[in-house]
Amino acid sequence: MLPPVGAWGGGWGRGGGSRRQKASDRACRLAVWALMVSMTLFFLPITYAYLVRHGLVSDWRTPSLAAILTINTVVLLCSSFTLHLGYRNLVRGKIDSTLRDLTVTVVLGLAFLFGQWTAWKQLFAAGVYIASFPNSGFFYLISAVHAVHLLGALGVVTWVLSRAWRGRLRQERPLPMELASIFWHMLDFTWLYLYGVLVFWK
């Protein structure tokens, strides 16, 4: 647990710890935003190549793929909603509700990853492999990279959840929850873009 403001010592002066903490918090936010922007930009050249090749090959998508991806998208949106509720409950001092919301977010994140694996299995069952069609290879690449990023975000949210269980997530400094939310919501936004490209682009 972090010591209270003013108890740091070290000659910072009155309120110096608070100023340095705020500067550190801003730096953390900027770092996370920079990371998420770079992750999002990573998908642009991949999806551009997918769109360029899209009209050059026959359709590789199975009839059930759109339904699975739609369900997965709804699950991911629900996880963003529960994480947002968790942040709101934290700043209101409702730690028990925050614990519940974080737990539901983790479960929904795992459900999304399971749903993506289900989509892969259906393509495998239909004989659609990475080398079968050029665009199917792009689908596997896009969905796999996003899943890896989401797995990392899931680790961050789980870490925040563990802090909450140990009583180390505090109403007066919700920065860990805020950073996890930025990470998660940006991946959610990125998936909406990918979902639109993969399902609706004809």
N, C-alpha and C positions, 0 to 999 in steps of 0.2 A: 504494500500500500504506500502510495506517495505521501510524504510528510506534508503538513499544511503549509500554505503560502506564508512566508516569513520565517519558517523554521529551517530553511536551508543553510543559512550562515554563509561564510565565505566572503563577506564584505560586499554583497550586492547592493546594499542600501535598502531602505524601506520601499517595498513594492518591487524591488529588482527581480526577485524570483518570479513574480507574476508576469513581468514584462518578458523575461527570457522564456518562460513557459509558453506564453502566447506566440512568441516568435518561432519557437520550436514546433508548436502546433500548426502554424501557417506553413512552415517548411514541409511538414509531414503531409498536409493536404495537397500542396503543390506537387510533391513527389508522386503521390498516388494518382492525381489527375494526369500528370505527365505519363506515368506508366499506362494508364487506361487509354489515353489518346493514342499512344504508340501501338497498343494492342489492337485498337479499333482500326487504325490505319493499316495494320498488317493484313487485314482481310480485304482491303480495297483492290490490290492487284490480283489477288486470287479470284475474287468474284468478277473482276473485269475479264480475266481470261476465260472464266466459265461462261460469261455472257457472250463473248466473242465466238466461242466454239458452239454455243447453244443451238444455233440454227443450222449447223453443219452436220449434225448427226441425228439419227432417229431417237425418239423419246425412249429413255431408259427407265423412267419412273414407274413403279408398280401402283395400281389403283389405291392400295391401302397406305402408301407412304405419306400422302398429304394428311390423312386422318391422324396417323401417329404423330406427325410433326405438329399438327394443330393441338392435339392433346398435350404434348410436351410443352408447347408454348404457353398454354393456359396454366399449366403447373408452374412454369417459371415465373409468370406474371403474379401468380398467387404467392410465390415465395418472396418476391419483391414487396408485395403488400404486407405480408407478415413481418418482414424485416423492418419496414417503415413503422409499423405499429410498435415493434419492439423498441425502436429509437424514441418514439413519442412517449412510450410508457417509462423509459429510462429517465428522460428529462423531467417527467412528472413524479419521479421517485417511486414508481410502481415496479420494484425489482422482480417480484414474483411473476407479474405479467410479462416482463421482459424475458425472463427465463423461458416461459411458455412459448412466446413468439419466436425466440431464437431456436428453440428445439423444433418447432414446426417448420421453420425455414430450412434447417438442416435436413429434415425428413423430406421436404419437397425438393430440395436440391438433389438428394440421392434418387428420388423418384424420377426427376428429369434425366439424370444420367442413365438410369435403368431404361427409360423410354427411348433414349437415343440408341442404346444397345439393341433394344427390340426392333427399331427401324433397320439397323444394320442386319440383324438376323433375318428379317423379312426379305431384304434385298439378296442376302446369301441364298435363301431358300428359293428365290426366283431366278437364281443363276446370274445375278448382277454383281460382278466382282469389280475390283479396282481397275483391272485391265480390260474388262468387257466392253465398256463404252468410255470414251474420253471424259464425258461429263459425270459419269458415275465416280470416276477417280477424283474429280473435283469435290463431289459431295462427301466422299469419305474423308478427304483431306480437311475440308471446311468444318465438318461436324466433329472430327477428331480433335483438331486444334482448339475449337471452342470448348469441347468437353474437358480438355486438359486445363485450359484457363479457368473454367468453372470449378474444376476439382481444386485448383489452388485457392479460389475464392471460398470454396467450402471449408478448406482448412483454416482460412482466416476467421470465418464465422464461427467455426467450432472452437477456435482459440478464444474468441470473445465470449462464447458460451461458457467455456471453462473458467474464465475470469469471473463471470457472473456467479457461477456455482460456488466459487471460492470467496465471494464477497469483495472482489477487487474491481468490480465495474461500478463506478460512482456517478451519481446524478450530477454532481458539480463539475465533472470532467468526462464527458461522454465521447472523447476523441476516438478511442478504439472502435466504438460502435459506429461512429461517423465515418471512419476510414473504411471499415468493412462494408458499410452501406454504399459508399461511392464505388468501391470495387464491384459489388454485386449488381447494383443498378446499371452500371455501364455495360457489364456483360449481358444483362437482360436486354438493354437497348440494342447492343450489337446483334444479339440473336434475333430480335425482331426484324432487323435489316436482312440478316441471312435467311430467315424464314420467308420473307417476301420474295427474295431472289430465287430461292430453291423451289418454292411452291407455286407462286403466282406468275413468274416470268414465263411467257409462252413464246 
